[in-house]
């Protein structure tokens, strides 16, 4: 699969009979996959469809799927709740004699909530099953659209990440050049310091060489540079691979930074330290972009 991002939005609509509905699916970054469904009462069974659909399409991210449904209003038969109407008449008559109120009007009594009701049609079990199946298809359509949107973000991220890896490779090459000059710089610095401390350093020349060699060994960054080169190759493979690479790129970024920190701590020259600090800045930029990769 091509590189995929984790943010996106999609919308799909559907209709069946007197029902119309809209499904919206959106996602943001997340370390794991978390899918949530929100819909009207009576359609809880669609939550399983939404969750399974998200799991089949995505590896990471916080997914929010919402369903809004509306049923076209129809003019049904009116039904009068005669029992409630009779009860209201009795109550009105009782308080009319006590408070001197006028005769109750029929239109007033009929306006009381619950006296006149509209007989609503109810869906048969088969009709409800067909409706939920149609809504489920729309949910999956919205998730497909979300997947396309995330793929579009991944396509935009790919050249950015590739450029950052290329810059890391350039800085590692510069670090190799600067590291090659460390041994001579350490020896020259140590020799100058010994000359300041010992008027005639010739008798101590062997000791000077041994100490300089020890310092050069401590400042050797060959191992860190080799590991950084290996990480660069792995990063390029992940960016062009078929599998979802977000988690592995995130871990690889930590390894990039670990080796670079060690390189900076071993640096014995200002130029190498400068390269190491710039390398850390680029790796941090790479890390921030990797957080958007599925």
N, C-alpha and C positions, 0 to 999 in steps of 0.2 A: 504494500500500500504506500501511496505517496505521503509525505509529511503532512500531518493534520494538526490544526490548532485545537483549542478547547473553548473558545468563545464563539457564539453565533446565535442566530434567531431565524425561525421559520414559522409560517402560518399556512394552514390549510382549512378549507371550508367543505361542508357537505350538507346534503338535504335528503329527506325521505318522507314522502307523504306530507303531513302538516308540520313536520319537524325540520328545523334548520339548526346548524351548529358551526362553531368555529373552534379550531384547535391551534394553540400557540405553543411552540417549544423553544426554549432558550437555554443556553448553557454558559457557565463561567468556569474559570480554572478550579481545579481540585486535585488533591494528591491521589484520591481514589475515585471510583465511580459512585455517585449518589443520585438516584432518580426519584423525583417526587411528582405525584399526580394530584391535581385538584379538579373536581368536577361537581356537577349538581347532585343533589340527593337522588338516590334511586339508581345511580349508574356506577356504584362502587366496583362492579366487576371489571370495569375498564382499567382500573389501576394495575391489575396484573398484566393486561395487554401493554400498557405503557412501560412498565418496569422491564418486562421481557424484551420489548422492542429496543429499549435503551441499552440493555446489556448485550444484545446481539449486534449493536452498531458501534458502541463506544467502549473505550478502555478506561478513560479517566474523565473527570469533570463533574460538576454539579449540574444536573439536568432538571429543569422545571417544565412540566407539561400541564397545561390548563385547558379545560373544555368548558365552553359556554354553549348551552343549548336553549332553544326557544320553540315552543309549540304554538302554532297559529290558533288564535282564539276562534271558537265557533259559537254560534247562537244555538244553545241547547234548549230543551224543554224546561219551562219554569215549574217549580214545585213549591207549593205553599206548605209550610210546617204548621198545620192546623192546631196541633197540640200546643205549640208555643204561642200561637195567636190567641187561642182560648184562654191560656194562662195570663197573657198580657191584658186581655179584656177584663178578667176578674180583678186583677191588681188595680187597673185604672178605675174600675167602678168603686172599689173599696176606698181609694184615696180621694175620689171625686166627692163623695159624701162627707168626708172629713175636712177637706180643705176648700170646698166650694169651687172646685175646678169644673170646666165645661165638659161636655160629652167628648169622649175620645173619637178622633177622626180615623177612618179606615186607612187613608193614605199615610197617616203618621205611623200607624201600627205596622203597615206593610214595609215601611222603611227601616224598621228595627232589624238590626243584623241577625240573620238566621231565620227570619220569618219567610222570606222569599229566597229560594236557592235555585241555582242553575244546575241542571243535571249534566255533569261532565262525562264525556265518553272515556272509557278506560281501555288501554291497550290489552289485547289478548296476549297470553304468554308467547305465542308464536310471533306476533307483531313486535313485542318487546325484544325478543331474541334477534329478529332481523334488524331492528333499530340499533341495538348494541353492536352487532356485527358490522354495520355500515359505519358507525362511529369509530369502531376499532380500526377500520381501514384508513379513516382520516387521520387518526392518531399516528399510524405508521407512516402515512404520507408526510406528516409534519416532521417526524423524526428523520425521514429520508432527506427532507429539505434542510434540516439542521446539520445532518452529516455533510451535505454539499457545502453549506456555509462554513463549517469548520475546515473542510478541505481547502476552501478558498483562502482562509486565514493561513493555513499551512503553506500554501503555494507562495504567499507573500512573505512568510517567515524564512523560507528555504534560502533565498539569496542573501538575506541578512546574516543568518547563522553561518553560511558558507564563507562569507566575507570575513566574519570574525575569526573563524578557524584559520583562514589564510593569514590573517594578521598575527595570530598567535604563532603560526609557523615562521613567519618573518622574524618575529622577536626572538624565538628560540634560536634561529640561525645567527642573529646578532649576538645572543648570549654565548653561543659557541665560540664566536670570534673573540669576544671580550675575555672569555674564560681561558683561552689559549695564552693570553698575555699575563695571566695571574701569577704563574710560577716565577717568571723573571721579575715581576714587580715586587713579589714577596721577598725574593733573594736580595734585590737591590735595596729595599727598605730595611731589611734586617742587617745587611752589611753596613749601611750608613749608620744605623743606630749603634752597632757594636763599635764602629770607629769613633763615635762620640764618647762611648763609655771606656774603651780600651785604647790607649795610645798606639800600641803595636799589636794589631789583631792577627798577624801571621801565625804565631804559635797556636792560635785558636781557630785556624781556618777549617780544620776538620770538624770541630764542634759547630762552627758557624754553618757549614754545609749540612750537617745532621739536623740542626735546629730548623734551618730553612726548609729542608725536605719534609720535616714533620709538619711545619705550618702549611706547606704546599699541599700535603696530604689531607689536612683538615679542610682546606679550601677547595678540594677537588669536587667539581660539580658534574663530572662526566655521567655519573649514575642518574642524577636528576634530569639532565638533558636527554639522556636515552629514554627515560620514562616519559618525558614530555613529548618526544617524537612519537613514541608508541601510542600515547593518548590522542595525538593529532590524527594518526591513521585510523584509530578506532572511531573518533568523532566523525570523520568523513564517511566511514562505512555506515554508521548509524544514520546519517543524514540522507544517504542515498539507498538505504535498505528498504525492505518490504514490510518489516514488522514495526509496530508502534515502538517508538524509541524515547519517549519523554522521560520515563523513569531512569533509563540507563544513561541518557545524556545528563540528567540531573546528578547522578552519582559520579559520572566522569568529570563533571565540572568541579566537584569536591576534590577529586584526585589532581586535577590541573592546579588548583590552588594550593594543595598540600605540597606538591613538588616545587612550586614557585616560591612558597614561603621558605622552604629549605634552601633553595638556591640563593635567596636574598640573605639568609642568615650566614651562609658560607662565603658570600662575596667579600673579596679583599680589595676591590677597586671600585672607585666611584662610578665609572662607566657601566660596569656589570650591575651594580646596584640600581642604577637608573633604568637599565633595560628590564630588570626584575620588577621594579615598581610599575613600569608601563605595562608589563605583561599581566600583573595583577589587576590593573584597571580594565584591560580588555577581557580578561576572564570573568570579571564581575559583570560586565556588560553582556557577555555570553550567557552567564547564569540567569540574568534577568529575562532574557528572551526565551531561554529553555523552559521557564516556568509556564509558557504559553503552549508548549508542545504536548500533544496527547501521549 
